[in-house]
Amino acid sequence: MKILIIEDEKITAEDLAHSIKLVRPNFEIVKTTSSVKGTIDFLNSFPELDLIFSDIQLSDGLSFEIFKNVESKIPVIFCTAFDEYALNAFEVNGIAYLLKPFTSETIKKAIEKFEQLTTNNGDKLSQLIQFMERKNTDVKSQSILIYQGEKIIPVKLDNIAVMYLKNGIVKIHTFDMKIFTSVKTLDELSKMHQHDTFRVNRQFLINRNAIKDAAKYFNRKLLVHLHFPFEEKIIVSKERSSTFLEWLSRG
């Protein structure tokens, strides 16, 4: 049986390949890819595969994008560090999964579960992709996922006080005084929050509930004070001051 591994962590990929061979010595690891684009290119040139082991979060996006852009009915065992609420998607759609960190035993169980599925795996994969896209839409209205190594941390949107750009990196400051790094841009975060936040300038996106008051500043600008200590000065430009005050008054 010809196997493709999709995993952007080299050590994890090697460990997975080794464990697969221990469980099923007759399986042939044909290739290991590490990105959405690279995998699409490979599948377009080498479609003769029997099974795919795929990480979900890759360096250039979610692996679901691969299967949306390649006409493939190759069965997939997903490798994930998602919390239980996301794992329900796999259970509902009947696709096997590996929960990181995995072991030879969990790999064996995933393969055995997968082998029990009917031949209608292509339809099941399509259902999983659609389900997860809906799930992601629902999650976006409530939480943002923060990726820290192998961990995926859901941070509720209503717990985010300030999002800001520092040295080219987007930081998220929560009401319980935790600071995270986000892979999303401020533009993307702004669309997720909509009415609850205001983009005071190119650097800061502020939750209404984080604002203590605003004071007049030089040249008709506004200086925003928060309910907690914050080392950066948050200044609303004079061009945005009127819009900001109008938005603040609606809270």
N, C-alpha and C positions, 0 to 999 in steps of 0.2 A: 504493500500500500504506500503510495507516494504522498508525503506530508510537506506542507509549507508552514513555517513558523513566522508569524508577524509580531515582532517585539523590538522596541528601540533600546532596551537595556541589554548590553552585550552579555553580562554575567547571567542575567535572568534567562536570556535566550539559550545560552549554553547549558544551564541547569535544566531547563525544560526539555531540550533535545536529549540530554543524558537520561533523564527520568523516563521519557517516552520509550527510548530504546530498552531500558530495563523492564518496562511493563510489556512492551510489544517489540521484541527483537527483530521481527520481520518487517517492521515499519521502516521506510526509507525517508530520511530527512533530505528532501530535494534542495531546499533553499531556505534561508532566513532573510527576511526583509525588515526594514526598520522605519519605514515611512509610508504615508498614504500614496504619494506619487510613485515611489519606487515599487510598491506592491502592485499598483495599477499597471505600470509598465511591464512588470514580470508576468502578471496574469494574462495580459494581452498577447504575450509572446509564448507563454508556456501554460496552456489551459489544462494539460493532462495531469490533474491532481485528484486525489481521492478524499483528502481531509485537510482542513486548515485549523491550526491553533493560532488564535489572534488576540493580542492585547487590545484594549479599547482605546486608551489614551496614548496617542503617538505624538512624536515631536511636531508634526505639522497638521494635527487634527485628529478627529475620531475615526476609528477604523470603519465605522458604518459607511463613511463616504466612499470607501473602496468598493463596497458591494452595490452602492447606488450608481457607480460609474463603470462597472464591469458586469457584463451579462454572464453571471456565473451561478450555477446551482451546486457548487461544491459545498458540502456540509462544513460547519464551523463549530469549533469548541472555543468559546470566548474565555479569555483570562482577564480577571477584573479585580480591582480593589474597592469596588463600589460598596456602599452600605446596603443593608438588607432591603430597604425600600426599593432600590434599583434592581436588586437580584430577583425580586418578584417578577420582573419582566421576563427573565429567562425561564422561570418555572411555568408561567402562564403559556409561553410559546413553545415549550418543549425542547429548547436548545440546551445542550450540556454546557457547563461552565466550570472554570477553575477559579477558586477564590484565593487570591494571593495573601500570604505566601503559601505556595502549594507544596505538596509532598508527592512521593511516588504513589502513595495510597490514594490521595485525592485525584491524581491523574488517572489511575486505574479505574476509579469509580466513575469519573467523567466519561472515559472511553466506553465503559460498560453500559452506562446510561445511554450514550449516543448510539451504540450498536443496537439498542433495543427500539430505537425510533423507526418509524416507517420510512419508506423511500421518498416520502413527500417532503424532504428536507428543504427544497428550494422555496416552497410556499411558506414553510415555517420560518425560514430566515427572513423572507419579505415581511411577514407579520411582525417579527421581532424588531426589525428596523423601523417600521411604522409606529409600533408601540413605544419604542425608546424615544423617537422624535416627539411624540405627544408627551411622553414623560418629561423630556427635557424642557418642553414649553411650559409645562405645569411647574417644574422646579424653578425655572427662571423667574416666575412670578412670585416665588417665595424665598428662594435661596440662590446663592452663587457658590459654585464648587471651587475650592482652593486646592491646588495640587502642591504637595510637599513631599518630594521623593516618591515613595510608593503609596503614600497616604493621600486620600481624597477627603477633604474636610468641607461639609456643607455649612455655610455661614448665612444665617437668615438675613434677608435684605433689611428688615425692620430693626436689626441690631447693628447696622452699619451707620456710623455717624458721619465720617468724612472719607472721601476717596480723593487722592491727590497724586500728582506726578512729582517725583523727586529723583533727580539725576537720571531721568529717562525711564524710571521704573514706577509703575502704578502701585501705590500703597493703599491698603484698606484699614481704617481705624474704627474699631467697634466701640459700642457704648460700654462694654465691660473691659475696655482699655487693652484690647489685644490688637496687634498690628500684623497684617498679612500682606504678602505680595501677590498681585493678580496678573494673570496672563492676558486679561481683557484690557482693552483701551478704555479711556474715560468716555469716549463716544458710545461704546458698547454698553458700559455701565449706566450711562445716562438714559439710554433707551429702556433698560430693564426697570429703572426706578420711576420714570415718568414724573408724576405729580408730587412725589414726596421729596425730591431733591432739586437743587438749583445749581447750574453751572455758573459760578460767579466769575470765572475767567478760565483761561486755558489750563490752569493748574489745579483748580479745586472744584469738587462736586460735593455739596453739603446737604445732609439730611435736615429738614426743617426742625425736627425735635432736638437737634444738637445745638441750635442757635440760642444763645442767651440774650444777646442784643446786638445792635449795629450802631456805630457812632460815626459822626461826620469826620472825614479825613481830608487830607490836602486835595485841592483842585476838584472839589465836589465829589470825591470818591467816598466810599464807605469802608469802615474797618469792622469786621465781623468778630464778635467774641462768642466763644463756645461755653458750654456748661462745665467743661473740664479743661485742665491745662493742655495747651497745644502750642508747640514751639514755633510753628510757622505763622507768619502774618497772613491773614486772609483778607484781601482787599478787593472790593467790587469797583470796577471801573465806573467813571461818571456816565459812560454810555449805557451801562447796564443797571445803574442804581435805581432808576424809576421802575424798571421791570422787576428788579429784585424786591423792592419794597411792596409792590403790588402783589407779587407771589407770596411774600411773607404775611401779608394781611389776610390772605385766604386761609391760613392755617387755623 
